[in-house]
Amino acid sequence: MTSSRPPHARVELPLDLGSHHFLVRVWKLTRPFWFSEERWVARGLLAAVVTLSLLLVYLQVLFNFWGNQFYNSLQERQEEDFWALITYFGFLAACHIGVAVYANYLQSLLKLRWRRWLTEVYVGEWLGTRAFYLLEQQPQGTDNPDQRIAADLNAFADQTLGLSLAFLNASVSLVSFLGILWTLSGTLEFSLPLVGPLVIPGYMVWVAIVYAGLGTWFAHTIGRPLIGLNFEQERREADFRYGLVRVRENAESIAVYGGEAQERVGLHQRFTAVVQNALNLMIGTKRLQWFTTGYGQVAIVFPYLVTAPRYFRGDFRLGDVMQTASAFGKVQESLSIVVDAYASIASWKASVDRLTTFHEAIAAAAAIERREHIRCETHPQTDDATLALDEVSISLPDGLTLLPATNLRLEPGRHTVITGPSGIGKSTLFRVLCGIWPWGDGRVRQPSGARVLFLPQRPYLPIGTLRDALAYPFGTGQATDNELRELLHACHLGNYAGRLGESDNWGRRMSPGEQQRLGFARALLHQPDWLFLDEATSALDSSMEAELYELVFARLTHSTVVSIAHREQVARHHRQQWRFVPGVAGTHVEVLPLAPNPA
């Protein structure tokens, strides 16, 4: 069964890393963790990682000076110095290994704690404000929130920390090796016509700056399209996974319809979109890699070309040449951090944009709750047990009115059936009574402290034990397993009575009729004051439907039942009918009494 999600056009996103707007967005995503309840542990780990990173830079400086002495000992055939320097190298290498291992370990630990905190916050906001529901009702809702929580949060924590430390290391390395390169490179003297003699002190420093500046500009020009391509690749991959999950979740329906060929076409279209964008991403990456690889290779030999004339004149010893080349490489590498990390920056920018839009969508959903607002209130008088709709009008998210301002009352014990043509708004009325539908106006007054349970046409069964599925969402309370088994037998699910502790995806394991019977067992367990049934017996035959209704009325004597149904025989179990009637001036509701069930 293919998804109805619309295809998305490729997005071109500028690499506006230095813009105030982008930096503000990054700060909004980054700041909360570092000022949360995790702040002291997080700051301590960050301080340790930074300290170890600075220590690695210091060790690189020591390696640089070691290289000068080592190659000089080779040139001058000083065997004693050679073996002493090898021993010293072993000490430096051991220190470097230990510091590098712990720096990487603590950085991974910090990233994991950051990701865990981000995931808890975003899942809390996504579920806590009912954004998960409201975003699905919007015609332009945020795509694939599961992918943004699972993948983008991980990428953001990993890449933000990694890139920040990379830029810090580059800055410290630049400062550390700039002085070395300045001292070693000496001055460059030459003459130009009409200008005369020129002297450039520390000329290799200026060469490194120009070289890195040109490299950064070319890398940005060549790699800029990768931002949008990375953004789009994540979205298309998520759409393809969503299509696969839909097939798995609806396997029986697809098999019954014989829809395998249609599903194959739909999945092929989704995967073709993945491949097309991946090819564009590969081509863009190849172009960038042509440049960055050539850029890096030239940087290896360039300092030797510059220092070779002085070496052959006898101004430099071999150790001076090697130390100069190493210092030049470190300065050039530090200045070229954008060139070397451009692909990672592009991926990070895409993750920031996806998380920003997701966060904004959650905030917009919360604003809908405040702005559109059908208000749900409890009666100030605790003895008033009625459920009332006061001037309630119901709209769709696009503004179309389903039901104009209406006043209705549900009295306790007055079982009510709601009827009317399909698509007229009966189920939406249930969503209003449930308090999850904000589009419209008016007030819903509920009895104080009342327990309410809604059973939709297909009850939600969480993945886990059958016991948890039966007791969802309130838990088993004081009920024993024997009592749960009795409820299953009463609802003609005796074949499942011995499987309470078995874990499974019960929404796929059970047939639609079994799922609806489990919904009735759930109602008997929780004993709500108000029980709302939305086509809750549509998959059952009339005799089973009648038996379950009679079971509910026999055991839930204090409950008031409100049903949506299209079958006429359902009405005989109720005392009142709300009939939705379409009209020229809009839909209105007729309240009709029903004769008591003679049974």
N, C-alpha and C positions, 0 to 999 in steps of 0.2 A: 504494500500500500504506500504509494509515494506521498511525500510531504507536499503541502501546499505552500511552502515557503517560497517567496519570489527569488529569482536569481539576482545577483548583485553585480553592478558594473565595477570595473577595476578602479581603484581609488588611487589618485596621485596625491601624495602627501609631501609637502616641502620639508626639507631638513632645517627647520627654523630653530636650531638648538639654542641660539643665543637670544631669541626674542623674549621679551618680558612675559608675554602671554604663556609661552611654553614653559619657561622657568617657574612661573607661578603654579602651573598645573603639576609639574614635577614635585614642587615643594608640598603641595596639598596631598599628594600621594605618599610622600616620604616622611613628612614631619610627624604624623600621629604616632608611629611606632616608637620614635626616639623620645617621645614625651608621654608614653603610656606607662602602665604598671611594669612593663618589661624594661624600662629605660635604663636602670642601673646595671642590670646584667648585660644589656645590649651595648651600653657605652663602655663597660669594662672589657667586653670582648673586642669591640672596635679599637679601643686603646691598645690592647695586646696585639691585635693584627697590625695596626699602624706601626707600633714599636718594632715588631719583627720585620715588617717591610723596610723600615728605615735601616735596620741592622743588616738586611740583605744588600741594600745600596752601599753601606759602609764596607761590607765584605767585597763588593765589586770594586770599590776604590783600592782596597788592599790587593786584590788580584791584579789590578792595573799596574801598580807599582812593582808587584812581584814579577810581572811579565817583563818589565824593563830589566830588572836584575838577572832574571833567568836567561834571557836571550843574550845579554852581555856576557854572562859566564860561558855560554856556548861559543860566542864569537872569540873570546879570549882564552878558550880552552882551560878554564879554571875548574878542575874536577871537584875540588873540595867545596867550592861555592855551589857547584851544580848539585851535589848530594844534600847539602844543607838546605838549598832552596826547594828540592823535592820534598824533604821532610816538612818544611814550612808549608808547602802546598797541601800536603796531607792534612795538616792541622786546619788550614783554611777550608779545605773541602769538607772535612768532617763537621766543622761549624756551619758551613753553608747548607749541608744536607739536613742537619737537625733543625736549623731555623726555617728552612723552606718547608719541611714536612709539617711543622707545627703551625706555621703561618697559613698553609693551605687547610689544615684540619680546623683551626679556629675560625677561619673565614667560612668554611662549609657549615660549621656549627652555627655561626651567626646568621648565615643565609637561611638555614633550616628554621631557626627560631623566628626570623622575620617572616618567612613564608607561612609558618603556622599561625602567627598572630594575624597577618593579613587575611588568611583564609577564614579564621574564626570571625573576624570583623565583617568581611564581605558576605559570608554566608548568613551571619546574624542580620545584617541590613537587608539582604535579599529576601530572607524569610520573615524577619521581624516586622517589616512594614507592608507585608503582602505584595512586595514588588514582584516576586516570582509569578504571582497571578495576574496582576495588573499589566505587566509588560507583555504577557501573552495575549491580552485583549486588545492591545493597540495595533492598528494596521501597520505602523512603522516601528514596532518594538525592537529592542536590541537583539541582535542575532546571537545565538549560541552562548547564553550566560554560563552554561556548564564549562565550556572551553575557556572562557575568560577567567573563571575561578580556578580551574584545575591547571591550565597551562600558562596563561598570561601572568598570573600572580607569581608563579614559580620563576618565569623568565624575568619579571621585573625585579624581584629580590636578588636573583643571581646576577643579572647584568648591571643593575644599579651599583651593587657592592663591588663587582669585579671591575667595572669601568672607572668608578671613583678611585679605587686603589691603584688602578693602572695609571690614571692621570696624576695621582699623588706621587707614585714612584717615578714617573717621568719628570715631574717638576723637581724632585729632590735629586735625581740623577743628573738633570741638566745643571743645577747649581753646583753639584759636587764635581762634575767633570769639565765644566766650563773653564774653571781656573786652570786645571791641568792642561787642557787643550790650548788655552791662551798662552800659557808659559812655554809649552813645547813648540808651538807653531812659529814663534818668533815674528819677525816683520817681513813684509813683502815690499821690495823696492823695484819700481819700474818707471819708465818715462812715457809720456804721451805727447804727440805733436800738439803744439799750441798751448800745452798745459805745463809741460816740464816734468821733473821728477816727482813721483808720488811714493809715499810710505804708508803702508797699511799695517798697523800693529795687530797681532793676533788674527792674521788674515784667515786662518782655517776656521775660526769661529764664525766669521762672516760668511764664508763659503757654506758652512753647515746650515746657517740660518736661511740663506737664499735657496739652497738645495731643498730643505725641508718645506719652505714656504711654497715653492713651485710645486712640490709633490703634493702638498695638502690641497692646493687649488685644483690640480688635475684630478686627484682622487675624489674631491667633492663634485666636480663636473661630471665625471664618469659614473660615480656611484650613486648620485642623487635619486635615480628612478628606483633603486632597491628599497627605499622606504615604503612606497606604495605597494610594491610587489610583495614584500614581506607581510604587510598588513593584509593584503588580499589572499595570500597563501594560507594564512592561519584561518581565515574565514571559510575558504573553500574546503580545506581539510576538515573543518568542523562540520560543514554541511554534508560532506560525504559520510562522515561517521554517524551523523544524525540519521541519514537515509538507511544505513546498515542497521542501526538500532531499531528503526521503525519496522524493518522487515522481520527482525527477530521478535519484536513485541507483538506483531500481528501475523505470525507465521500461519496459524490455523485459518484465519480469514483469507489470506492470500492463497493457501492451498485449496480451500473450498472453492474460491472463485476461479482457480486455475490461472492466477495472475502472475505467474513466474516470469513470463516473457515481458509483461509490462514493467515489472519491477526491475528486470535486467536492463531494460531501456532507460528507466529512471536513474539507476545506479551508474550506468554507462555515461549518461549525460553529466552527472555530478563528478564522476572521476575524470571525464574528459576535461571539465573545467579545471580540476586540480592539475592535470598534466599540462594543459595549455599555459597556465600561470607559472607552473614549475619550470617549464621550458624558457619562458621569458625571464624568470629569476636566474636560471642557469646561464643564459646568454649575458645578462647584466653582470652576474658574478664573474663570468669568464673575462669580460671586458675589464672589470676592475682588477682581476687577478693578473692579466697581461701587464697592466701598469705597475701594480704593487710588487710583483715578482721582479720585473726589470729594474724597478726603482731600488729594490733591496740588493740586487746583484751589483748594480753600479756602485752602490754605497760601500760594498765590500772592498772593491779595488781602488776606489777614488782616492782615499788618503795615502795609499802607497804611491800612486802616480804623482801626488803633490810632494811627498817627502823624498821620493827617490833621488831627484837631483842633488839635494843637500846630503843625502847619504853617500852618493858616489863622489861628492866633493870632499868627503871626510868630515863634514860638519856634524853629522849624526852617526851614532853607533847603532848597531842592529836593535838593541834594546830600546833606544829612543824612537826608532821607526815603529816598532811593534806597540809601544805605549801610546804613541801619537795616533796610530791607526785605531787602537782600542778606544781611546778617549774620543776621537772623532766619531766612531761608531756609536758610542753611548750618547753623545750630544745629538747626533743626527737622529738616532732612534727616539730620544726623548722629544725632540722637536717634531718628529713624524708620527706621533702617537695617533693622530687622527687618520693618517694614511693606513697605518697597520691595523687599526681597530675599526675601520669604516664599516665593514660588513656587520660587526657586532653592534655598532652604533645604530645602523639602519634597523636591525632587528629590535633593539631596545626602544627606539623611537616608535616603532609600530606597536609594541606592547604598551607603552605609555599612552598612546592614542586610544587603543582599545579599552584600557582600564579607565581612562578619563571619560570616554563616552558611556561606559557601563555605569560608572559612579554617577554621572549626570542623569542617566536614565532612572537609576534608583531614586535619586533626589526628585526627579520629575514625577515619579509614581507616588512618592510621599506627598508632593504638592497636590496631586489629583485628589488624594484622600481629604486634604484640607479644603480644596477649592470647590470640587463638584458636590460633594457632601450630601448624602442622605444620612441624617443624624440617627444614631442608634442610642437610645437612652433607657434606663430602668425607671420604673414607676417610683416616684418619691414615696408613695404610700406602700408599705410592705404588704398590706393585705389585699392590694389590687392585683389579681392574678390574670388579668386579660392581656392579650397581645394586640396592639392597635397600630394602624397606619394612619397618620394624621397628615392630610394634604400631600401625600406621597406621589410624586411623578417620577417615572422611570424613563431613562434615555439610553441610547447606545453611545459608545465612545465618540462616534462621528457627529453626535448631536441630534440624531433622529429620535423623536419621542415614541416610545412604545406604549406608555400608559400615561394619560394626563392626570392631573391632581385628583387623588382618590382617597376616600376615608373608608377604612374597613376595620372590623373588630373580630377577634377570635376569642371566644370565651372558653374557659377550661371545661373539659368534658364534652364540648360540642364538636365532635369529629366532623371534619370538613373535607370535601373533595373539590378539586379545582379542575375545570374542564374548559375546552376551547380549541380552536384550530391550531395546528402546529405552527410554530414560529410567531405566535402572537404575543409571547412574553411571560408564559406561565413559569418556566424554569428561572427566568430572570427575576421574577417576583420572589422565588425561593432564595435566590442569591441576595436579594435585598433583605429578606427576613433573617438571613444568616449573617448579615453585616459585612459582606465582602464586595458588594456592588456599590461604588460611590457615585456613579453617573446618574444624576437626577436631583431631586429636591424633596424636602419634607422631613418627617420625623417618624421613626419606628420606636414605639414604646414597648419594652419587654418587662415581664414580671421580674421583680428583684429576686436574685438567687436561683432562678429557674435553670434546670438542666435541659439543654436542647441538643438533639441529635438529628442530623440530616443523612438520609440514605439516598444517594443518587442511583441512576439506572445501572451503573456499573460501580459497585463499591470499591474504594481504594484498598488494596491489600499490600501492605509493605513487605519487602523481602525480609525474611527472617523465619522464626518458628511460627507454626500454625497458632500457637497460643497467643503470640504477639499480634498476629493478623486478626484474630477473633476479638481481642481486647482493645484494638486500636480505636481512638487515640488516648483513652483515659487509663489504660492498664487494667489488670485483672482485679485490683482491689483486694478484697478478702475472699474472693471466690477460689475454691479449690479445683484441682484438676477433675475430680469426680463431678463437680457441678458444671464445669465446662463441657465435659463429655455428655452430660445429660442434655445440655442445651443443643449440642450437635445432633443427638438422637431426635430431640423434639422437632428439629428443623430438617429432618430427613438427610442428615449428613453423618449417619452412624458409621459409614465406611472410613471416615476420617477421625473417629473418636480416639483411636490408638496412636495418632500421629501428632499429638499436641506439641511434642518437643522436637519435631522434625523441621529442619530449615529448608525452605524452597522459595521459588518465585511463584507464590500461590495465585497471582493474577494470571499467570500463564498455565499453571497446573490445573486449575479448576475451570470447569465450563461456565458460561455466563449464568446458567440456572443455579449452579452450585454457589457461585459468588453471591447471587442475590439471596439465597437461603442463608449463607454465612452472614450477610448483612442483617437479616432478621435475628439471627442468634446474637449478634452484637447488640442489637437493640434490647433484647431480653436481658442480656448481661448488665447493661448500663442503666436500664430502667429510667429513661429520661422523662421529664415532665411534659415536654413537647417533642413529638416524633414527626418529622417531615419526610415523606416518601415521594421521590420524584421518579415516576415510572419504575418503581422498585420491584415490580413483579412482571415486567414486560417479557422476560425470558421463561416464565412459568406458565403451565397450563392452568385453566380456570379452577380446577378442583384443588390444586396445590396452592393457588393464590388465595382461595377462600379459606383453606385450612390455616394458612399462615396468618391471615387477618384475624381469624377467630382465636388463634393462639395469642396474638398480641393483645386483643381485648380481654382475654381471660386472665392473662398474667400481669398486664400493665394496666391495672384498674385505675390508677391515678393519672395515667398519661392521656394527653390529647393528641389525636392523630390527624395530620393534614396530608392529603395525598393529591398528587397530580396523576391523572389517568386518562386514557382514551377509551378503555373498555367500559361499557355501560354497567356491567355487573359489579364493578368496584364501588359504584355509588351506593349500593345497598348496605355497605358496611358503615356508612356515614349518616350524619343527621342534618348536614347543611351542604349546599353546593354554591361555589363561586364560579359563575359561568362568564368567561371572557368573550365578549361579543364585539366584533368589528363594526364600525359605523362610519358615516361620512365625517362626523366631527371628531373621530378618533375612537380608540378602543374604550369600552366601559365594562364594568363588572356588575353582573346581576347576582344578588344574594337570594337564594331560593331554599326554602325548607325541604327536607326530605323525610319520607315516612320512615319510622324506625324499622330496623331489620326484624322481621317476624321470628327469625331464629333466635 
